[in-house]
Amino acid sequence: MLADPWAVDIQEIWEQAAHNPDPDKRKLFDALHTYLLDKRQEQIINEKHFVI
């Protein structure tokens, strides 16, 4: 999962972060969701044809 952020269903992670009854698990899933978004964004920005 951590090696390839595109192989994960990020919607499922977000649902767990938003609706899990355990507050500690919500924090964990929120951190994982943020990490995956960051890694995906980093890969997109580092693509050769990406222009700001």
N, CA, C and O atoms as a Maestro MAE file, in Angstrom:
{
 s_m_m2io_version
 :::
 2.0.0
}

f_m_ct {
 s_m_title
 :::
 protein
 m_atom[208] {
  # First column is atom index #
  i_m_mmod_type
  r_m_x_coord
  r_m_y_coord
  r_m_z_coord
  i_m_residue_number
  s_m_chain_name
  s_m_pdb_residue_name
  s_m_pdb_atom_name
  i_m_atomic_number
  :::
  1 25 0.829 -1.186 0.000 1 A "MET " " N  " 7
  2 3 0.000 0.000 0.000 1 A "MET " " CA " 6
  3 2 0.874 1.250 0.000 1 A "MET " " C  " 6
  4 15 0.609 2.195 -0.744 1 A "MET " " O  " 8
  5 25 1.906 1.258 0.826 2 A "LEU " " N  " 7
  6 3 2.733 2.448 0.918 2 A "LEU " " CA " 6
  7 2 3.673 2.586 -0.267 2 A "LEU " " C  " 6
  8 15 4.142 3.686 -0.559 2 A "LEU " " O  " 8
  9 25 3.955 1.489 -0.952 3 A "ALA " " N  " 7
  10 3 4.847 1.543 -2.107 3 A "ALA " " CA " 6
  11 2 4.144 2.124 -3.328 3 A "ALA " " C  " 6
  12 15 4.769 2.837 -4.114 3 A "ALA " " O  " 8
  13 25 2.870 1.836 -3.500 4 A "ASP " " N  " 7
  14 3 2.114 2.330 -4.652 4 A "ASP " " CA " 6
  15 2 0.809 2.964 -4.173 4 A "ASP " " C  " 6
  16 15 -0.168 2.251 -3.944 4 A "ASP " " O  " 8
  17 25 0.772 4.287 -4.019 5 A "PRO " " N  " 7
  18 3 -0.432 4.945 -3.518 5 A "PRO " " CA " 6
  19 2 -1.625 4.858 -4.469 5 A "PRO " " C  " 6
  20 15 -2.755 5.126 -4.063 5 A "PRO " " O  " 8
  21 25 -1.389 4.487 -5.730 6 A "TRP " " N  " 7
  22 3 -2.482 4.377 -6.691 6 A "TRP " " CA " 6
  23 2 -3.192 3.026 -6.596 6 A "TRP " " C  " 6
  24 15 -4.269 2.854 -7.166 6 A "TRP " " O  " 8
  25 25 -2.601 2.073 -5.885 7 A "ALA " " N  " 7
  26 3 -3.181 0.735 -5.778 7 A "ALA " " CA " 6
  27 2 -4.233 0.649 -4.672 7 A "ALA " " C  " 6
  28 15 -4.833 -0.407 -4.466 7 A "ALA " " O  " 8
  29 25 -4.454 1.738 -3.971 8 A "VAL " " N  " 7
  30 3 -5.352 1.745 -2.817 8 A "VAL " " CA " 6
  31 2 -6.637 2.485 -3.169 8 A "VAL " " C  " 6
  32 15 -6.609 3.507 -3.855 8 A "VAL " " O  " 8
  33 25 -7.761 1.960 -2.693 9 A "ASP " " N  " 7
  34 3 -9.039 2.655 -2.853 9 A "ASP " " CA " 6
  35 2 -9.097 3.761 -1.804 9 A "ASP " " C  " 6
  36 15 -9.439 3.518 -0.646 9 A "ASP " " O  " 8
  37 25 -8.761 4.968 -2.222 10 A "ILE " " N  " 7
  38 3 -8.660 6.080 -1.277 10 A "ILE " " CA " 6
  39 2 -10.033 6.473 -0.720 10 A "ILE " " C  " 6
  40 15 -10.122 7.019 0.380 10 A "ILE " " O  " 8
  41 25 -11.088 6.199 -1.468 11 A "GLN " " N  " 7
  42 3 -12.440 6.494 -0.986 11 A "GLN " " CA " 6
  43 2 -12.765 5.651 0.243 11 A "GLN " " C  " 6
  44 15 -13.383 6.135 1.191 11 A "GLN " " O  " 8
  45 25 -12.351 4.405 0.221 12 A "GLU " " N  " 7
  46 3 -12.591 3.513 1.358 12 A "GLU " " CA " 6
  47 2 -11.839 4.003 2.605 12 A "GLU " " C  " 6
  48 15 -12.366 3.954 3.716 12 A "GLU " " O  " 8
  49 25 -10.611 4.472 2.405 13 A "ILE " " N  " 7
  50 3 -9.832 5.025 3.520 13 A "ILE " " CA " 6
  51 2 -10.541 6.260 4.070 13 A "ILE " " C  " 6
  52 15 -10.639 6.438 5.285 13 A "ILE " " O  " 8
  53 25 -11.032 7.108 3.174 14 A "TRP " " N  " 7
  54 3 -11.734 8.321 3.606 14 A "TRP " " CA " 6
  55 2 -13.001 7.976 4.389 14 A "TRP " " C  " 6
  56 15 -13.296 8.610 5.403 14 A "TRP " " O  " 8
  57 25 -13.740 6.987 3.928 15 A "GLU " " N  " 7
  58 3 -14.955 6.569 4.641 15 A "GLU " " CA " 6
  59 2 -14.620 6.107 6.058 15 A "GLU " " C  " 6
  60 15 -15.348 6.420 7.001 15 A "GLU " " O  " 8
  61 25 -13.537 5.374 6.211 16 A "GLN " " N  " 7
  62 3 -13.120 4.927 7.542 16 A "GLN " " CA " 6
  63 2 -12.715 6.124 8.405 16 A "GLN " " C  " 6
  64 15 -13.021 6.167 9.596 16 A "GLN " " O  " 8
  65 25 -12.030 7.087 7.802 17 A "ALA " " N  " 7
  66 3 -11.608 8.276 8.550 17 A "ALA " " CA " 6
  67 2 -12.811 9.095 9.003 17 A "ALA " " C  " 6
  68 15 -12.782 9.719 10.064 17 A "ALA " " O  " 8
  69 25 -13.852 9.090 8.205 18 A "ALA " " N  " 7
  70 3 -15.017 9.907 8.523 18 A "ALA " " CA " 6
  71 2 -16.018 9.203 9.433 18 A "ALA " " C  " 6
  72 15 -16.695 9.863 10.221 18 A "ALA " " O  " 8
  73 25 -16.127 7.881 9.343 19 A "HIS " " N  " 7
  74 3 -17.240 7.200 10.006 19 A "HIS " " CA " 6
  75 2 -16.858 6.114 10.996 19 A "HIS " " C  " 6
  76 15 -17.747 5.485 11.569 19 A "HIS " " O  " 8
  77 25 -15.586 5.869 11.221 20 A "ASN " " N  " 7
  78 3 -15.200 4.822 12.169 20 A "ASN " " CA " 6
  79 2 -15.559 5.264 13.586 20 A "ASN " " C  " 6
  80 15 -15.256 6.395 13.969 20 A "ASN " " O  " 8
  81 25 -16.197 4.396 14.371 21 A "PRO " " N  " 7
  82 3 -16.627 4.793 15.717 21 A "PRO " " CA " 6
  83 2 -15.469 4.983 16.703 21 A "PRO " " C  " 6
  84 15 -15.634 5.656 17.721 21 A "PRO " " O  " 8
  85 25 -14.312 4.406 16.418 22 A "ASP " " N  " 7
  86 3 -13.157 4.526 17.313 22 A "ASP " " CA " 6
  87 2 -12.350 5.780 16.935 22 A "ASP " " C  " 6
  88 15 -11.825 5.850 15.824 22 A "ASP " " O  " 8
  89 25 -12.241 6.766 17.831 23 A "PRO " " N  " 7
  90 3 -11.537 8.006 17.489 23 A "PRO " " CA " 6
  91 2 -10.056 7.798 17.141 23 A "PRO " " C  " 6
  92 15 -9.513 8.518 16.304 23 A "PRO " " O  " 8
  93 25 -9.410 6.828 17.770 24 A "ASP " " N  " 7
  94 3 -8.007 6.566 17.442 24 A "ASP " " CA " 6
  95 2 -7.866 6.007 16.031 24 A "ASP " " C  " 6
  96 15 -6.929 6.356 15.312 24 A "ASP " " O  " 8
  97 25 -8.790 5.147 15.637 25 A "LYS " " N  " 7
  98 3 -8.759 4.608 14.267 25 A "LYS " " CA " 6
  99 2 -9.082 5.703 13.256 25 A "LYS " " C  " 6
  100 15 -8.510 5.727 12.166 25 A "LYS " " O  " 8
  101 25 -9.996 6.611 13.609 26 A "ARG " " N  " 7
  102 3 -10.300 7.737 12.715 26 A "ARG " " CA " 6
  103 2 -9.037 8.563 12.466 26 A "ARG " " C  " 6
  104 15 -8.764 8.961 11.334 26 A "ARG " " O  " 8
  105 25 -8.273 8.817 13.523 27 A "LYS " " N  " 7
  106 3 -7.028 9.582 13.381 27 A "LYS " " CA " 6
  107 2 -6.036 8.833 12.496 27 A "LYS " " C  " 6
  108 15 -5.366 9.432 11.655 27 A "LYS " " O  " 8
  109 25 -5.948 7.524 12.692 28 A "LEU " " N  " 7
  110 3 -5.043 6.704 11.886 28 A "LEU " " CA " 6
  111 2 -5.441 6.744 10.412 28 A "LEU " " C  " 6
  112 15 -4.596 6.964 9.544 28 A "LEU " " O  " 8
  113 25 -6.727 6.532 10.128 29 A "PHE " " N  " 7
  114 3 -7.185 6.538 8.737 29 A "PHE " " CA " 6
  115 2 -7.063 7.931 8.121 29 A "PHE " " C  " 6
  116 15 -6.786 8.053 6.928 29 A "PHE " " O  " 8
  117 25 -7.264 8.974 8.914 30 A "ASP " " N  " 7
  118 3 -7.100 10.333 8.407 30 A "ASP " " CA " 6
  119 2 -5.639 10.582 8.031 30 A "ASP " " C  " 6
  120 15 -5.356 11.168 6.986 30 A "ASP " " O  " 8
  121 25 -4.720 10.139 8.878 31 A "ALA " " N  " 7
  122 3 -3.295 10.299 8.576 31 A "ALA " " CA " 6
  123 2 -2.914 9.494 7.333 31 A "ALA " " C  " 6
  124 15 -2.145 9.972 6.498 31 A "ALA " " O  " 8
  125 25 -3.439 8.290 7.206 32 A "LEU " " N  " 7
  126 3 -3.162 7.458 6.039 32 A "LEU " " CA " 6
  127 2 -3.723 8.101 4.770 32 A "LEU " " C  " 6
  128 15 -3.066 8.101 3.729 32 A "LEU " " O  " 8
  129 25 -4.925 8.642 4.857 33 A "HIS " " N  " 7
  130 3 -5.555 9.323 3.725 33 A "HIS " " CA " 6
  131 2 -4.706 10.519 3.289 33 A "HIS " " C  " 6
  132 15 -4.468 10.714 2.097 33 A "HIS " " O  " 8
  133 25 -4.256 11.311 4.248 34 A "THR " " N  " 7
  134 3 -3.417 12.466 3.945 34 A "THR " " CA " 6
  135 2 -2.104 12.037 3.303 34 A "THR " " C  " 6
  136 15 -1.643 12.664 2.349 34 A "THR " " O  " 8
  137 25 -1.505 10.976 3.818 35 A "TYR " " N  " 7
  138 3 -0.253 10.458 3.265 35 A "TYR " " CA " 6
  139 2 -0.447 10.017 1.809 35 A "TYR " " C  " 6
  140 15 0.362 10.347 0.942 35 A "TYR " " O  " 8
  141 25 -1.513 9.277 1.552 36 A "LEU " " N  " 7
  142 3 -1.767 8.794 0.193 36 A "LEU " " CA " 6
  143 2 -2.005 9.954 -0.769 36 A "LEU " " C  " 6
  144 15 -1.503 9.942 -1.893 36 A "LEU " " O  " 8
  145 25 -2.768 10.952 -0.334 37 A "LEU " " N  " 7
  146 3 -2.992 12.119 -1.184 37 A "LEU " " CA " 6
  147 2 -1.678 12.834 -1.485 37 A "LEU " " C  " 6
  148 15 -1.432 13.249 -2.617 37 A "LEU " " O  " 8
  149 25 -0.842 12.972 -0.469 38 A "ASP " " N  " 7
  150 3 0.446 13.636 -0.640 38 A "ASP " " CA " 6
  151 2 1.321 12.884 -1.639 38 A "ASP " " C  " 6
  152 15 1.940 13.497 -2.508 38 A "ASP " " O  " 8
  153 25 1.374 11.563 -1.517 39 A "LYS " " N  " 7
  154 3 2.194 10.759 -2.426 39 A "LYS " " CA " 6
  155 2 1.664 10.823 -3.857 39 A "LYS " " C  " 6
  156 15 2.446 10.898 -4.805 39 A "LYS " " O  " 8
  157 25 0.349 10.793 -4.016 40 A "ARG " " N  " 7
  158 3 -0.230 10.889 -5.360 40 A "ARG " " CA " 6
  159 2 0.089 12.251 -5.973 40 A "ARG " " C  " 6
  160 15 0.474 12.344 -7.139 40 A "ARG " " O  " 8
  161 25 -0.077 13.301 -5.173 41 A "GLN " " N  " 7
  162 3 0.205 14.644 -5.658 41 A "GLN " " CA " 6
  163 2 1.685 14.787 -6.028 41 A "GLN " " C  " 6
  164 15 2.018 15.392 -7.047 41 A "GLN " " O  " 8
  165 25 2.552 14.239 -5.211 42 A "GLU " " N  " 7
  166 3 3.990 14.292 -5.474 42 A "GLU " " CA " 6
  167 2 4.327 13.616 -6.803 42 A "GLU " " C  " 6
  168 15 5.135 14.139 -7.571 42 A "GLU " " O  " 8
  169 25 3.726 12.474 -7.080 43 A "GLN " " N  " 7
  170 3 3.988 11.774 -8.341 43 A "GLN " " CA " 6
  171 2 3.496 12.585 -9.534 43 A "GLN " " C  " 6
  172 15 4.163 12.639 -10.567 43 A "GLN " " O  " 8
  173 25 2.340 13.212 -9.397 44 A "ILE " " N  " 7
  174 3 1.794 14.015 -10.496 44 A "ILE " " CA " 6
  175 2 2.686 15.221 -10.767 44 A "ILE " " C  " 6
  176 15 2.984 15.529 -11.921 44 A "ILE " " O  " 8
  177 25 3.111 15.901 -9.711 45 A "ILE " " N  " 7
  178 3 3.955 17.085 -9.868 45 A "ILE " " CA " 6
  179 2 5.300 16.725 -10.485 45 A "ILE " " C  " 6
  180 15 5.856 17.516 -11.247 45 A "ILE " " O  " 8
  181 25 5.827 15.559 -10.173 46 A "ASN " " N  " 7
  182 3 7.135 15.155 -10.685 46 A "ASN " " CA " 6
  183 2 7.097 14.605 -12.109 46 A "ASN " " C  " 6
  184 15 8.145 14.286 -12.671 46 A "ASN " " O  " 8
  185 25 5.913 14.489 -12.698 47 A "GLU " " N  " 7
  186 3 5.835 14.032 -14.082 47 A "GLU " " CA " 6
  187 2 6.430 15.088 -15.009 47 A "GLU " " C  " 6
  188 15 6.309 16.289 -14.769 47 A "GLU " " O  " 8
  189 25 7.064 14.621 -16.052 48 A "LYS " " N  " 7
  190 3 7.790 15.499 -16.962 48 A "LYS " " CA " 6
  191 2 6.890 16.560 -17.605 48 A "LYS " " C  " 6
  192 15 7.312 17.704 -17.771 48 A "LYS " " O  " 8
  193 25 5.688 16.202 -17.958 49 A "HIS " " N  " 7
  194 3 4.810 17.124 -18.675 49 A "HIS " " CA " 6
  195 2 3.986 18.021 -17.747 49 A "HIS " " C  " 6
  196 15 3.181 18.818 -18.228 49 A "HIS " " O  " 8
  197 25 4.168 17.909 -16.446 50 A "PHE " " N  " 7
  198 3 3.398 18.724 -15.502 50 A "PHE " " CA " 6
  199 2 3.901 20.168 -15.532 50 A "PHE " " C  " 6
  200 15 5.097 20.424 -15.394 50 A "PHE " " O  " 8
  201 25 2.968 21.106 -15.714 51 A "VAL " " N  " 7
  202 3 3.309 22.527 -15.752 51 A "VAL " " CA " 6
  203 2 2.358 23.271 -14.831 51 A "VAL " " C  " 6
  204 15 1.148 23.044 -14.840 51 A "VAL " " O  " 8
  205 25 2.932 24.168 -14.035 52 A "ILE " " N  " 7
  206 3 2.092 24.984 -13.136 52 A "ILE " " CA " 6
  207 2 1.699 26.245 -13.852 52 A "ILE " " C  " 6
  208 15 0.992 27.081 -13.289 52 A "ILE " " O  " 8
  :::
 }
 m_bond[207] {
  # First column is bond index #
  i_m_from
  i_m_to
  i_m_order
  :::
  1 1 2 1
  2 2 3 1
  3 3 4 2
  4 3 5 1
  5 5 6 1
  6 6 7 1
  7 7 8 2
  8 7 9 1
  9 9 10 1
  10 10 11 1
  11 11 12 2
  12 11 13 1
  13 13 14 1
  14 14 15 1
  15 15 16 2
  16 15 17 1
  17 17 18 1
  18 18 19 1
  19 19 20 2
  20 19 21 1
  21 21 22 1
  22 22 23 1
  23 23 24 2
  24 23 25 1
  25 25 26 1
  26 26 27 1
  27 27 28 2
  28 27 29 1
  29 29 30 1
  30 30 31 1
  31 31 32 2
  32 31 33 1
  33 33 34 1
  34 34 35 1
  35 35 36 2
  36 35 37 1
  37 37 38 1
  38 38 39 1
  39 39 40 2
  40 39 41 1
  41 41 42 1
  42 42 43 1
  43 43 44 2
  44 43 45 1
  45 45 46 1
  46 46 47 1
  47 47 48 2
  48 47 49 1
  49 49 50 1
  50 50 51 1
  51 51 52 2
  52 51 53 1
  53 53 54 1
  54 54 55 1
  55 55 56 2
  56 55 57 1
  57 57 58 1
  58 58 59 1
  59 59 60 2
  60 59 61 1
  61 61 62 1
  62 62 63 1
  63 63 64 2
  64 63 65 1
  65 65 66 1
  66 66 67 1
  67 67 68 2
  68 67 69 1
  69 69 70 1
  70 70 71 1
  71 71 72 2
  72 71 73 1
  73 73 74 1
  74 74 75 1
  75 75 76 2
  76 75 77 1
  77 77 78 1
  78 78 79 1
  79 79 80 2
  80 79 81 1
  81 81 82 1
  82 82 83 1
  83 83 84 2
  84 83 85 1
  85 85 86 1
  86 86 87 1
  87 87 88 2
  88 87 89 1
  89 89 90 1
  90 90 91 1
  91 91 92 2
  92 91 93 1
  93 93 94 1
  94 94 95 1
  95 95 96 2
  96 95 97 1
  97 97 98 1
  98 98 99 1
  99 99 100 2
  100 99 101 1
  101 101 102 1
  102 102 103 1
  103 103 104 2
  104 103 105 1
  105 105 106 1
  106 106 107 1
  107 107 108 2
  108 107 109 1
  109 109 110 1
  110 110 111 1
  111 111 112 2
  112 111 113 1
  113 113 114 1
  114 114 115 1
  115 115 116 2
  116 115 117 1
  117 117 118 1
  118 118 119 1
  119 119 120 2
  120 119 121 1
  121 121 122 1
  122 122 123 1
  123 123 124 2
  124 123 125 1
  125 125 126 1
  126 126 127 1
  127 127 128 2
  128 127 129 1
  129 129 130 1
  130 130 131 1
  131 131 132 2
  132 131 133 1
  133 133 134 1
  134 134 135 1
  135 135 136 2
  136 135 137 1
  137 137 138 1
  138 138 139 1
  139 139 140 2
  140 139 141 1
  141 141 142 1
  142 142 143 1
  143 143 144 2
  144 143 145 1
  145 145 146 1
  146 146 147 1
  147 147 148 2
  148 147 149 1
  149 149 150 1
  150 150 151 1
  151 151 152 2
  152 151 153 1
  153 153 154 1
  154 154 155 1
  155 155 156 2
  156 155 157 1
  157 157 158 1
  158 158 159 1
  159 159 160 2
  160 159 161 1
  161 161 162 1
  162 162 163 1
  163 163 164 2
  164 163 165 1
  165 165 166 1
  166 166 167 1
  167 167 168 2
  168 167 169 1
  169 169 170 1
  170 170 171 1
  171 171 172 2
  172 171 173 1
  173 173 174 1
  174 174 175 1
  175 175 176 2
  176 175 177 1
  177 177 178 1
  178 178 179 1
  179 179 180 2
  180 179 181 1
  181 181 182 1
  182 182 183 1
  183 183 184 2
  184 183 185 1
  185 185 186 1
  186 186 187 1
  187 187 188 2
  188 187 189 1
  189 189 190 1
  190 190 191 1
  191 191 192 2
  192 191 193 1
  193 193 194 1
  194 194 195 1
  195 195 196 2
  196 195 197 1
  197 197 198 1
  198 198 199 1
  199 199 200 2
  200 199 201 1
  201 201 202 1
  202 202 203 1
  203 203 204 2
  204 203 205 1
  205 205 206 1
  206 206 207 1
  207 207 208 2
  :::
 }
}
